[in-house]
């Protein structure tokens, strides 16, 4: 069991740094968690730490009710939607919240993410927009979790905020975020080129 938990934490740190290196998590923004299916424990980034420079001591262990089992510090302020998604979706074992600029810009403008590539249509299917609610609020957590009630949804974009992606493991959640941001950037470039030609 200890080996599994250490492997999950190591993958969480690796993906956290990858997301940070892509410029999706300026400052200490963004959060990341994984669910240990053997124990029901959730490993989550503590508040106030950079995704780009996450260390093992920056990870808390929680139960699904949000009680801290191990570690020191406060969990990310978005802990409620992480836990809510795990409770709602038994297929989800990882949650990644980032701020990729192109995808966030579409949602902030109130525009659904255009599915312009075959890959996006196949993999993403649909990426709902979550109405604005204050970061860290119970209202935002409820809005985010409600979108993930649809089993076809693997990512949502929060207006004026960022992207939440899920997966069967943390690498899948990262790949989904990459597809979302790539699709948003491609759609943006397509819209410009279309006007110019």
Beta strands, then each sheet from edge to edge (+ up, - down):
strand 1: 31-35
strand 2: 42-45
strand 3: 59-62
strand 4: 68-70
strand 5: 94-98
strand 6: 128-130
strand 7: 155-158
strand 8: 162-167
sheet 1: 4+ 3- 2+ 1- 5+ 8- 7+ 6+
end
